[in-house]
Amino acid sequence: MQGVVTQCLSNGMFRIQLENGFKVIAHISGKIRRNFIRILLGDSVTVELSPYDLTRGRIIYRLKQKNLETPTD
């Protein structure tokens, strides 16, 4: 699921507003942490939700700005 970071919490946790309007708390995946990818307020991210608790998830990808822009014709 796609979402936007709305709040930075402690210990690498973030509050994410999903496309469908739900809010979840997500932590950074090990791959992102290992490669020192910074997640900042307002970043668009891909979140993997837990099947056991739909209010929790894992950030698995930070979208690049050029992926977000739509061409204007």
C-alpha positions in Angstrom: 0.0 0.0 0.0 1.1 3.5 -0.7 1.1 6.3 1.9 2.7 9.5 3.2 4.7 10.0 6.3 2.7 12.3 8.6 4.7 12.1 11.9 8.1 10.8 13.0 8.0 8.9 16.2 10.9 7.5 18.3 12.9 4.4 17.6 12.5 4.5 13.8 8.7 4.4 14.0 6.5 6.6 11.7 2.8 7.4 11.5 1.6 6.9 7.9 -1.5 8.1 6.2 -2.5 5.5 3.6 -4.2 6.2 0.3 -7.4 4.7 1.5 -7.5 7.1 4.5 -6.4 4.8 7.2 -3.5 5.7 9.6 -0.9 3.1 10.6 2.2 3.0 12.6 5.1 1.5 10.7 8.8 0.8 11.3 11.7 0.8 8.8 12.6 -2.5 7.2 16.1 -3.9 7.7 17.0 -3.4 4.0 16.3 0.3 4.3 18.0 0.6 7.7 21.1 -1.3 6.4 21.4 1.0 3.4 21.0 4.2 5.5 18.0 5.4 3.5 16.5 8.4 5.2 12.7 8.6 5.7 11.5 12.2 6.3 8.2 13.9 7.0 6.2 14.1 3.8 7.9 11.3 2.0 5.8 8.9 0.0 6.4 5.3 1.0 5.3 1.7 0.3 4.0 0.0 3.4 3.5 -3.7 4.1 0.7 -4.3 6.6 0.7 -6.9 9.3 -2.0 -9.6 8.7 -2.5 -9.8 12.5 -2.8 -6.1 13.3 -3.9 -3.8 10.5 -2.8 -0.7 12.4 0.9 -1.8 12.2 3.2 -2.2 9.3 6.7 -2.1 7.8 8.1 0.6 5.4 9.6 -1.4 2.5 10.3 1.3 -0.1 10.6 5.1 -0.2 9.3 6.5 -3.5 11.6 8.9 -5.4 10.3 12.4 -6.2 10.6 11.8 -10.0 8.3 8.8 -9.6 5.6 11.0 -8.0 5.5 13.7 -10.6 3.1 13.3 -13.5 3.9 14.8 -16.8 1.9 17.8 -17.8 0.9 18.0 -21.5 
